[in-house]
Amino acid sequence: MTSAEAGTLRRLAPPARRFLAHRKGVLVRLALWSLAESGQAFLVGHAVARSVDEGFLADDPRRGLLWLGIALVAVLSGARVVRGVFAQLAGVTEPLRDGLVRRAVDRSMARAARGGPGGTDRAAVSRLTNQVEIARDSFAGLVLTLRSFVFTAAGALLGLLSLHPALLVVVLPPLAAGLALFLFTLRPMAAAQRRALAADEALGDHAARARAALRDLAACGTGPGAERSGVDLVADAAAAARTLAGWAAVRTAALGVAGHLPVLALLVAVERLRGHGVSVGALLGAFTYLVQSLLPALHTLMTALGAAGSRLLVVLDRILGAEQEQEQEQVPGPGIASAPAAAFTVDTAAVPALELRAVTLSYGVRAEPVLDALDLCVAPGEHLAVVGPSGIGKSTLTRLVAGTLAPSRGEVRVAGRPVTGRPAAELAALRVLVPQDAYVFSGTVGDNLAYLRTDASRAELDAAVGAFGLGPLVERLGGLDATVRPAELSPGERQLVALVRAYLSPAPLLLLDEATCHLDPASEARAEEALAGRAGTLVVVAHRLSSAVRADRTLVLDGVRAQCGTHAELLGRSPLYRDLTGHWNS
């Protein structure tokens, strides 16, 4: 079990105890039916042994047939036992499903009432249908297999002991060894599965980014670097797959040890067991216990724990666990007011607005760094542009500064405070990140514009609308009190709304990640000039060369080393910047 799964178990233990405490009657009846199953397992092997020793080998076929008839009745009674078990199982699984549905509905309704991230809770449908059914089926499967193994194993082991204690000495060690080996593989195999998934996702992300940036990679000569990164990611994925395959082999070996070695050990020990007084009937009874009861129950248990157990923990944690509200890259969503600047005050004039100290970020252990020991210092009130070919790490840089991504090494400071691990409310008071896909929620125009500053006056809203040339749009929509339907706005109009929202924010640092890419050059220039004139610091991932020209300084990311300077300085000393300038002008 991984540490994450252990934490999930700790969170789910209290509600699980409360759930089971209210169903003691059902659990008692289920245990009684399981005892019947245990008796059935005991009786089948015992009857086979008695039929041989007291019947056929004693020249009394009628007695032998009688014992075989008893074994047959025990086998046939299994259908009645299974029916009783399933009848009681419904008394546990159906209330679980009902409770999970109620929890999912209550959670979704509460989120809608307070206006959670992203507006509508799109995951609610999945929780109500697919995830609840997965939890119900997985829980039912675990109850069935765990109950069956415990009671069947008890009956079979008691039967072996009743036949002859020496049989337990032969059978128990390989059974225990196989089960112990299987349990040992659970934690490392889960970790290997996670590493394999992460490596596969990193490789897919790299392939998608490289495919989208083929022209830039060829034009800027960064293809070999991207190729090396791809080779490293392929190697990481292959290594993770080999590790996973290795643990899968160990798990297969555990199944083999527990499933086949007891039978082989019993066959090898037949002569010695006969010398210790074990009868032929007892040996046949022992084989019956192994083949018909013990080994199938053990195999089913291993299969269930390896698959249904982990799946159940994940789904229950999604439905019952503490809701982890993830902050959107720009704003969390309608109805959740951002913390005011007074909640986290700093003397921004006394420290750099933004500082990166030897920041390195790599996606993978042997992957080439996206950012490598980057140092950067941005003064309060400065306007910085960030340029570079597609996929070089510009958006990664903004996410590091915003605190939504942690560096592999180094430190990121905003207004003198480290951002890694800082609560979302404190980060919201320090910076605003406006991504390329602007977020607009269903509400009034004024609510959208004043979202990050709910106390903005009507005069301040009007002034901001005028500064960004948003007047015609506001008038078309029906004024600041009119309702906005996001789907009816163009991408450029949504970007203008998001930019005005950022302009009104009290946060001292604005981060624009190609947030003007859908604007025409004139609108982009007007927006950037308004944002640069605002009290605070502006960092812009440039979409056009004009953004770099307007900035006080420009940071050039080239995958090898970063250079920072004015437009004129970079034209003189950065070949990549000159190439990018020519590319933009073409």
C-alpha positions as CSV (number, residue, x, y, z in Angstrom):
1,M,0.0,0.0,0.0
2,T,1.3,3.4,-1.0
3,S,1.5,6.4,1.4
4,A,-1.3,8.0,-0.6
5,E,-3.5,5.0,-0.1
6,A,-2.6,4.9,3.6
7,G,-3.8,8.5,3.9
8,T,-7.0,7.7,2.0
9,L,-7.6,4.8,4.4
10,R,-7.1,7.1,7.4
11,R,-9.6,9.6,6.0
12,L,-12.2,6.9,5.1
13,A,-11.9,4.9,8.3
14,P,-14.3,7.1,10.5
15,P,-17.2,7.1,8.0
16,A,-16.6,3.4,7.3
17,R,-16.9,2.6,11.0
18,R,-20.1,4.6,11.3
19,F,-21.6,3.0,8.2
20,L,-20.9,-0.6,9.5
21,A,-22.0,0.3,13.0
22,H,-25.5,1.0,11.8
23,R,-25.7,-2.4,10.1
24,K,-24.7,-4.8,12.8
25,G,-27.7,-7.0,12.2
26,V,-26.9,-7.5,8.5
27,L,-23.3,-8.2,9.3
28,V,-24.3,-10.9,11.9
29,R,-26.6,-12.6,9.5
30,L,-23.9,-12.5,6.8
31,A,-21.4,-14.0,9.3
32,L,-23.9,-16.8,10.0
33,W,-24.3,-17.7,6.4
34,S,-20.5,-17.6,6.1
35,L,-20.2,-20.0,8.9
36,A,-22.4,-22.4,6.9
37,E,-20.0,-22.0,4.0
38,S,-17.1,-22.8,6.4
39,G,-18.9,-25.9,7.5
40,Q,-19.5,-26.9,3.9
41,A,-15.8,-26.6,3.1
42,F,-14.9,-28.7,6.2
43,L,-17.5,-31.4,5.4
44,V,-16.5,-32.0,1.7
45,G,-12.9,-32.9,2.4
46,H,-13.7,-34.8,5.5
47,A,-16.4,-36.8,3.8
48,V,-14.0,-37.8,1.0
49,A,-11.4,-39.0,3.5
50,R,-14.0,-41.0,5.5
51,S,-15.4,-42.5,2.3
52,V,-12.0,-43.9,1.4
53,D,-10.7,-45.0,4.8
54,E,-14.0,-46.3,6.3
55,G,-15.7,-47.3,3.1
56,F,-13.9,-48.4,0.0
57,L,-10.6,-49.4,1.6
58,A,-12.4,-51.2,4.4
59,D,-14.4,-53.3,1.9
60,D,-17.6,-51.4,2.9
61,P,-18.7,-49.7,-0.4
62,R,-22.1,-48.8,1.0
63,R,-20.5,-46.7,3.8
64,G,-18.2,-45.2,1.2
65,L,-21.1,-44.2,-1.0
66,L,-22.9,-42.8,2.0
67,W,-20.0,-40.5,2.8
68,L,-19.7,-39.5,-0.8
69,G,-23.5,-38.7,-0.7
70,I,-22.9,-36.5,2.3
71,A,-20.1,-34.7,0.3
72,L,-22.5,-34.3,-2.6
73,V,-25.2,-32.8,-0.4
74,A,-22.6,-30.4,1.0
75,V,-21.6,-29.3,-2.5
76,L,-25.2,-28.9,-3.6
77,S,-26.0,-26.9,-0.4
78,G,-23.5,-24.4,-1.6
79,A,-26.2,-22.9,-3.9
80,R,-28.4,-22.2,-0.9
81,V,-25.5,-20.7,1.0
82,V,-24.6,-18.5,-1.9
83,R,-28.2,-17.3,-2.2
84,G,-28.3,-16.4,1.5
85,V,-24.9,-14.6,1.3
86,F,-26.1,-12.5,-1.6
87,A,-29.4,-11.7,0.1
88,Q,-27.5,-10.3,3.1
89,L,-24.9,-8.6,0.9
90,A,-27.6,-6.4,-0.6
91,G,-28.3,-5.1,2.9
92,V,-24.8,-3.6,2.9
93,T,-24.1,-2.7,-0.7
94,E,-27.4,-1.0,-1.5
95,P,-27.2,1.4,1.5
96,L,-23.7,2.2,0.5
97,R,-24.8,3.1,-3.0
98,D,-27.7,5.3,-1.7
99,G,-25.3,7.0,0.7
100,L,-22.8,7.7,-2.0
101,V,-25.5,9.1,-4.3
102,R,-26.8,11.4,-1.5
103,R,-23.2,12.6,-0.8
104,A,-22.5,13.3,-4.4
105,V,-25.7,15.2,-4.9
106,D,-25.2,17.2,-1.7
107,R,-21.6,18.0,-2.6
108,S,-22.6,19.1,-6.1
109,M,-25.5,21.3,-4.9
110,A,-23.4,22.9,-2.2
111,R,-20.7,23.7,-4.8
112,A,-23.3,25.2,-7.1
113,A,-24.8,27.3,-4.3
114,R,-21.5,28.8,-3.4
115,G,-20.2,29.0,-7.0
116,G,-17.4,26.5,-7.2
117,P,-14.4,26.5,-9.6
118,G,-15.4,26.4,-13.2
119,G,-19.1,27.0,-12.5
120,T,-21.0,23.8,-13.2
121,D,-19.7,20.7,-11.5
122,R,-19.2,18.6,-14.6
123,A,-17.8,15.7,-12.5
124,A,-21.1,15.3,-10.7
125,V,-22.6,13.1,-13.4
126,S,-19.6,10.8,-13.4
127,R,-19.8,10.5,-9.6
128,L,-23.6,9.8,-9.6
129,T,-23.3,7.1,-12.3
130,N,-20.0,5.5,-13.1
131,Q,-18.1,6.2,-9.9
132,V,-20.9,5.1,-7.6
133,E,-21.4,1.9,-9.5
134,I,-17.7,1.2,-9.4
135,A,-17.7,1.7,-5.7
136,R,-20.7,-0.5,-5.2
137,D,-19.4,-3.3,-7.4
138,S,-15.9,-3.1,-5.9
139,F,-17.1,-3.1,-2.3
140,A,-19.4,-6.1,-3.0
141,G,-16.6,-8.0,-4.6
142,L,-14.2,-7.3,-1.7
143,V,-16.8,-8.3,0.9
144,L,-17.5,-11.5,-1.0
145,T,-13.9,-12.5,-1.5
146,L,-12.6,-11.5,1.9
147,R,-15.5,-13.3,3.7
148,S,-15.2,-16.3,1.5
149,F,-11.5,-16.6,2.0
150,V,-11.6,-16.2,5.8
151,F,-14.4,-18.7,6.4
152,T,-13.4,-21.2,3.6
153,A,-9.8,-21.1,4.7
154,A,-10.9,-21.7,8.4
155,G,-13.0,-24.6,7.4
156,A,-10.3,-26.2,5.1
157,L,-7.5,-25.7,7.7
158,L,-9.7,-27.1,10.5
159,G,-10.4,-30.1,8.2
160,L,-6.7,-30.7,7.5
161,L,-6.0,-30.5,11.2
162,S,-8.8,-33.0,11.9
163,L,-7.4,-35.4,9.3
164,H,-3.8,-35.3,10.6
165,P,-1.7,-32.4,12.1
166,A,1.2,-33.4,9.8
167,L,-0.8,-32.2,6.8
168,L,-0.8,-28.7,8.1
169,V,3.0,-28.8,8.5
170,V,3.3,-29.6,4.7
171,V,0.6,-27.3,3.3
172,L,0.8,-24.2,5.4
173,P,4.4,-23.0,4.7
174,P,4.0,-22.6,0.9
175,L,0.6,-21.1,1.3
176,A,1.9,-18.5,3.8
177,A,4.9,-17.8,1.7
178,G,2.9,-17.2,-1.5
179,L,0.4,-14.9,0.4
180,A,3.2,-13.0,2.1
181,L,5.0,-12.5,-1.2
182,F,1.8,-11.2,-2.8
183,L,1.2,-8.8,0.0
184,F,4.8,-7.6,-0.3
185,T,4.2,-6.7,-4.0
186,L,1.2,-4.5,-3.4
187,R,3.0,-1.3,-2.4
188,P,5.9,-1.3,-4.9
189,M,3.5,-2.4,-7.7
190,A,1.2,0.5,-7.0
191,A,4.1,2.9,-7.1
192,A,5.4,1.3,-10.3
193,Q,1.9,1.8,-11.9
194,R,1.9,5.4,-10.9
195,R,5.4,6.0,-12.3
196,A,4.5,4.2,-15.5
197,L,1.4,6.4,-15.9
198,A,3.3,9.6,-15.2
199,A,6.0,8.7,-17.7
200,D,3.4,7.9,-20.3
201,E,1.7,11.2,-19.7
202,A,5.0,13.1,-19.9
203,L,5.9,11.4,-23.2
204,G,2.4,12.2,-24.7
205,D,2.6,15.8,-23.6
206,H,6.1,16.2,-25.1
207,A,4.9,14.6,-28.4
208,A,1.9,16.9,-28.5
209,R,3.9,20.0,-27.9
210,A,6.6,19.0,-30.4
211,R,4.0,18.3,-33.1
212,A,2.4,21.7,-32.6
213,A,5.8,23.5,-32.7
214,L,7.4,21.7,-35.6
215,R,7.8,24.9,-37.7
216,D,9.3,26.8,-34.8
217,L,11.7,23.9,-33.9
218,A,12.9,23.9,-37.5
219,A,13.2,27.7,-37.8
220,C,15.0,28.2,-34.5
221,G,17.3,25.1,-34.8
222,T,16.0,23.7,-31.5
223,G,15.0,20.4,-33.0
224,P,18.0,18.4,-31.7
225,G,17.2,19.5,-28.2
226,A,13.6,18.5,-28.5
227,E,14.7,15.2,-29.9
228,R,17.0,14.6,-27.0
229,S,14.2,15.4,-24.6
230,G,11.9,12.9,-26.5
231,V,14.6,10.2,-26.3
232,D,15.0,10.7,-22.5
233,L,11.2,10.6,-22.0
234,V,11.0,7.3,-24.1
235,A,13.8,5.9,-22.0
236,D,12.0,6.9,-18.8
237,A,8.7,5.3,-20.0
238,A,10.6,2.1,-21.0
239,A,12.3,1.9,-17.6
240,A,9.0,2.4,-15.8
241,A,7.4,-0.3,-18.0
242,R,10.3,-2.7,-17.2
243,T,9.9,-2.0,-13.5
244,L,6.2,-2.6,-13.7
245,A,6.7,-5.8,-15.6
246,G,9.3,-7.0,-13.1
247,W,6.8,-6.5,-10.2
248,A,4.1,-8.2,-12.3
249,A,6.4,-11.2,-12.6
250,V,6.9,-11.3,-8.9
251,R,3.1,-11.2,-8.4
252,T,2.7,-14.0,-10.9
253,A,5.3,-16.0,-8.9
254,A,3.4,-15.3,-5.7
255,L,0.3,-16.7,-7.3
256,G,2.2,-19.7,-8.5
257,V,3.8,-20.4,-5.1
258,A,0.5,-20.1,-3.3
259,G,-1.6,-21.8,-6.0
260,H,0.6,-24.8,-7.0
261,L,3.4,-25.3,-4.5
262,P,1.1,-26.7,-1.7
263,V,-0.1,-29.5,-4.1
264,L,3.4,-30.3,-5.2
265,A,4.6,-30.3,-1.6
266,L,1.9,-32.7,-0.6
267,L,2.7,-35.0,-3.5
268,V,6.4,-35.0,-2.6
269,A,5.6,-35.7,1.1
270,V,3.2,-38.5,0.5
271,E,5.7,-41.3,1.3
272,R,6.9,-39.5,4.5
273,L,3.3,-38.7,5.6
274,R,2.3,-42.4,5.1
275,G,5.2,-43.3,7.3
276,H,3.8,-41.0,10.0
277,G,0.4,-42.7,10.0
278,V,-1.4,-40.5,7.5
279,S,-4.0,-42.6,5.8
280,V,-4.8,-42.7,2.1
281,G,-8.2,-41.2,2.7
282,A,-6.7,-38.4,4.7
283,L,-4.3,-37.6,1.8
284,L,-7.2,-37.6,-0.7
285,G,-9.2,-35.4,1.7
286,A,-6.2,-33.0,1.9
287,F,-6.0,-32.8,-1.9
288,T,-9.8,-32.1,-1.9
289,Y,-9.4,-29.2,0.6
290,L,-6.6,-27.7,-1.5
291,V,-8.1,-28.0,-5.0
292,Q,-11.8,-27.4,-4.2
293,S,-11.6,-24.9,-1.3
294,L,-8.4,-23.3,-0.2
295,L,-6.5,-22.5,-3.4
296,P,-9.5,-21.1,-5.4
297,A,-10.4,-18.9,-2.4
298,L,-6.8,-17.7,-2.1
299,H,-6.5,-16.9,-5.9
300,T,-9.8,-15.0,-5.8
301,L,-8.6,-13.0,-2.8
302,M,-5.3,-12.0,-4.5
303,T,-7.1,-11.0,-7.6
304,A,-9.6,-8.8,-5.7
305,L,-7.0,-7.1,-3.5
306,G,-4.8,-6.3,-6.5
307,A,-7.6,-4.7,-8.5
308,A,-10.8,-3.9,-6.8
309,G,-9.2,-2.7,-3.5
310,S,-7.2,0.1,-5.1
311,R,-10.1,1.1,-7.3
312,L,-12.5,1.2,-4.4
313,L,-10.1,3.5,-2.4
314,V,-9.7,5.9,-5.2
315,V,-13.4,6.2,-6.0
316,L,-14.5,6.5,-2.3
317,D,-11.9,9.2,-1.8
318,R,-13.3,11.1,-4.8
319,I,-16.8,11.0,-3.5
320,L,-16.3,11.1,0.3
321,G,-12.9,12.6,0.7
322,A,-12.3,16.2,1.6
323,E,-13.0,18.3,-1.5
324,Q,-9.8,19.7,-2.9
325,E,-10.7,22.9,-4.7
326,Q,-8.0,23.5,-7.3
327,E,-7.4,27.1,-8.1
328,Q,-7.9,28.0,-11.8
329,E,-4.9,29.5,-13.4
330,Q,-6.7,32.9,-13.5
331,V,-9.5,32.9,-10.9
332,P,-11.3,30.2,-8.9
333,G,-14.8,30.7,-10.2
334,P,-17.9,32.8,-9.6
335,G,-19.1,33.3,-6.1
336,I,-15.8,32.9,-4.3
337,A,-14.3,36.2,-3.5
338,S,-10.5,36.5,-3.7
339,A,-8.7,37.5,-0.5
340,P,-8.2,41.2,-0.3
341,A,-4.7,42.6,-0.5
342,A,-4.9,43.5,3.2
343,A,-5.1,39.8,4.0
344,F,-1.5,39.3,3.0
345,T,0.4,42.6,3.0
346,V,4.0,43.1,2.0
347,D,6.2,46.1,1.4
348,T,6.5,45.7,-2.4
349,A,8.7,48.7,-2.8
350,A,11.4,47.3,-0.5
351,V,11.9,43.9,-2.3
352,P,11.9,42.7,-5.9
353,A,8.5,42.2,-7.4
354,L,9.6,38.8,-8.8
355,E,12.8,36.8,-8.1
356,L,13.9,33.4,-9.4
357,R,16.9,31.9,-7.7
358,A,18.6,29.1,-9.7
359,V,15.2,27.7,-10.7
360,T,15.3,24.3,-12.5
361,L,12.3,22.3,-13.7
362,S,12.4,18.8,-15.3
363,Y,9.6,16.5,-16.3
364,G,11.2,13.2,-15.4
365,V,14.3,12.0,-13.6
366,R,16.5,11.9,-16.7
367,A,14.6,14.4,-18.8
368,E,16.4,17.5,-20.0
369,P,15.4,20.5,-17.9
370,V,12.7,22.8,-19.4
371,L,14.3,25.6,-17.2
372,D,17.8,25.1,-16.1
373,A,19.2,27.2,-13.1
374,L,17.3,30.3,-14.2
375,D,18.0,33.5,-12.3
376,L,15.8,36.5,-12.7
377,C,15.0,39.7,-10.8
378,V,12.1,42.0,-11.8
379,A,11.8,45.3,-10.0
380,P,8.4,46.6,-8.7
381,G,6.6,48.4,-11.5
382,E,8.7,46.9,-14.3
383,H,7.2,45.6,-17.5
384,L,8.8,42.3,-18.6
385,A,8.1,40.4,-21.8
386,V,9.0,36.7,-22.2
387,V,9.7,35.3,-25.6
388,G,11.0,32.1,-27.1
389,P,10.0,29.3,-29.6
390,S,6.9,27.2,-28.9
391,G,7.3,24.6,-26.2
392,I,10.4,26.2,-24.7
393,G,8.9,26.8,-21.3
394,K,7.2,30.2,-21.3
395,S,3.9,29.0,-19.9
396,T,5.8,26.8,-17.5
397,L,7.6,29.9,-16.2
398,T,4.3,31.7,-15.6
399,R,2.9,28.7,-13.7
400,L,6.1,28.6,-11.5
401,V,5.7,32.3,-10.7
402,A,2.0,31.9,-10.1
403,G,2.7,29.1,-7.6
404,T,0.6,26.4,-9.5
405,L,3.8,24.5,-10.3
406,A,6.7,23.7,-8.0
407,P,10.3,23.8,-9.3
408,S,12.5,20.8,-9.2
409,R,15.2,22.9,-7.6
410,G,15.6,26.6,-6.7
411,E,13.2,29.1,-5.3
412,V,10.5,31.4,-6.7
413,R,9.7,34.6,-4.7
414,V,6.9,37.1,-5.4
415,A,7.1,40.3,-3.3
416,G,9.9,38.7,-1.2
417,R,7.8,35.6,-0.3
418,P,8.3,32.0,-1.5
419,V,5.3,30.9,-3.6
420,T,5.8,27.2,-3.4
421,G,3.3,25.6,-1.0
422,R,1.7,28.9,-0.1
423,P,-2.1,28.8,0.4
424,A,-4.3,29.9,-2.5
425,A,-5.7,32.9,-0.7
426,E,-2.2,34.3,-0.1
427,L,-1.2,33.7,-3.7
428,A,-4.4,35.4,-4.9
429,A,-3.4,38.5,-3.0
430,L,0.0,38.6,-4.7
431,R,-0.6,37.8,-8.3
432,V,-3.2,37.3,-11.1
433,L,-2.5,34.9,-13.9
434,V,-4.5,35.4,-17.1
435,P,-4.2,32.4,-19.4
436,Q,-4.8,32.2,-23.1
437,D,-8.3,30.7,-22.7
438,A,-10.0,33.6,-20.8
439,Y,-12.6,32.6,-18.1
440,V,-16.0,34.3,-18.2
441,F,-18.8,33.1,-16.0
442,S,-22.6,33.4,-16.3
443,G,-23.4,36.5,-14.3
444,T,-23.6,40.3,-14.9
445,V,-21.0,42.2,-16.8
446,G,-20.2,44.1,-13.6
447,D,-19.8,40.9,-11.6
448,N,-17.3,39.6,-14.2
449,L,-15.3,42.7,-14.3
450,A,-15.2,43.3,-10.5
451,Y,-14.7,39.7,-9.6
452,L,-11.2,40.2,-8.2
453,R,-12.2,43.4,-6.6
454,T,-15.7,43.3,-5.3
455,D,-15.6,46.7,-3.8
456,A,-14.9,48.5,-7.1
457,S,-17.1,51.5,-7.6
458,R,-19.2,52.1,-10.7
459,A,-16.9,55.0,-11.6
460,E,-13.9,52.7,-11.4
461,L,-15.6,50.1,-13.6
462,D,-16.5,52.7,-16.2
463,A,-12.9,54.0,-16.2
464,A,-11.5,50.5,-16.7
465,V,-14.0,49.8,-19.5
466,G,-13.0,53.0,-21.3
467,A,-9.2,52.3,-20.8
468,F,-9.6,49.0,-22.7
469,G,-12.1,50.1,-25.3
470,L,-14.7,47.7,-23.9
471,G,-17.5,50.3,-24.2
472,P,-19.1,49.0,-27.4
473,L,-19.2,45.4,-26.0
474,V,-20.7,46.5,-22.7
475,E,-23.3,48.6,-24.6
476,R,-24.2,45.7,-26.9
477,L,-24.7,43.4,-23.9
478,G,-27.0,45.9,-22.3
479,G,-24.8,47.6,-19.7
480,L,-22.9,46.6,-16.6
481,D,-26.0,45.1,-15.0
482,A,-26.8,42.9,-18.0
483,T,-26.3,39.2,-17.9
484,V,-23.3,37.7,-19.8
485,R,-23.7,34.4,-21.6
486,P,-20.1,33.2,-22.1
487,A,-20.9,31.2,-25.2
488,E,-22.1,34.3,-27.0
489,L,-18.7,36.1,-26.6
490,S,-15.9,35.7,-29.1
491,P,-12.5,34.6,-27.7
492,G,-11.1,38.1,-28.1
493,E,-14.1,39.6,-26.2
494,R,-13.6,37.1,-23.4
495,Q,-9.9,38.0,-23.2
496,L,-10.8,41.7,-22.9
497,V,-13.2,41.0,-20.0
498,A,-10.5,38.9,-18.3
499,L,-7.9,41.7,-18.9
500,V,-10.2,44.4,-17.3
501,R,-10.7,42.0,-14.4
502,A,-7.0,41.7,-13.9
503,Y,-6.6,45.5,-14.3
504,L,-8.9,46.1,-11.4
505,S,-7.3,43.5,-9.2
506,P,-5.3,44.8,-6.2
507,A,-2.6,42.1,-6.7
508,P,0.8,43.8,-7.3
509,L,1.9,41.3,-10.0
510,L,0.0,40.5,-13.3
511,L,1.0,37.5,-15.4
512,L,-0.3,37.4,-19.0
513,D,0.3,34.0,-20.7
514,E,-0.5,34.9,-24.3
515,A,-3.7,36.5,-22.9
516,T,-4.0,38.8,-25.9
517,C,-3.5,36.3,-28.7
518,H,-7.1,36.7,-29.9
519,L,-6.9,40.5,-30.0
520,D,-6.0,42.6,-33.0
521,P,-2.7,44.5,-32.8
522,A,-4.4,47.8,-31.9
523,S,-6.5,46.3,-29.1
524,E,-3.5,44.4,-27.8
525,A,-1.4,47.6,-27.7
526,R,-4.2,49.4,-25.9
527,A,-4.6,46.7,-23.3
528,E,-0.9,46.3,-22.6
529,E,-0.4,50.0,-22.3
530,A,-3.3,50.2,-19.8
531,L,-1.9,47.3,-17.8
532,A,1.6,48.8,-17.8
533,G,0.2,52.1,-16.6
534,R,-1.4,50.4,-13.6
535,A,0.4,50.4,-10.3
536,G,2.2,47.1,-10.1
537,T,4.4,44.8,-12.1
538,L,3.5,43.3,-15.5
539,V,5.0,40.0,-17.0
540,V,3.8,39.2,-20.5
541,V,4.4,36.1,-22.5
542,A,4.6,37.9,-25.8
543,H,2.4,36.9,-28.8
544,R,3.7,39.6,-31.1
545,L,7.1,41.4,-31.4
546,S,5.3,44.7,-30.5
547,S,4.8,43.3,-27.0
548,A,8.6,42.9,-26.5
549,V,9.3,46.3,-28.0
550,R,6.8,48.0,-25.5
551,A,8.3,46.2,-22.5
552,D,11.0,47.7,-20.3
553,R,13.0,44.4,-20.7
554,T,12.6,41.1,-22.5
555,L,13.5,37.6,-21.3
556,V,14.6,35.3,-24.1
557,L,14.2,31.5,-23.3
558,D,16.2,29.3,-25.7
559,G,16.5,26.0,-23.8
560,V,20.2,26.4,-23.2
561,R,20.6,29.7,-21.4
562,A,18.3,32.7,-20.9
563,Q,19.1,36.3,-21.7
564,C,17.4,39.4,-20.5
565,G,17.7,42.9,-21.7
566,T,16.1,45.7,-23.7
567,H,14.9,45.2,-27.3
568,A,18.0,47.0,-28.6
569,E,20.4,45.1,-26.3
570,L,19.0,41.7,-27.3
571,L,19.2,42.5,-31.0
572,G,22.9,42.9,-30.5
573,R,23.7,39.9,-28.4
574,S,21.0,37.2,-28.9
575,P,20.9,35.3,-32.2
576,L,17.6,33.6,-31.2
577,Y,16.0,37.0,-30.5
578,R,17.1,38.2,-33.9
579,D,15.7,35.1,-35.5
580,L,12.4,35.5,-33.6
581,T,12.2,39.1,-34.7
582,G,12.6,38.1,-38.3
583,H,10.0,35.4,-37.9
584,W,7.5,37.8,-36.3
585,N,8.1,40.3,-39.1
586,S,7.7,37.8,-41.9
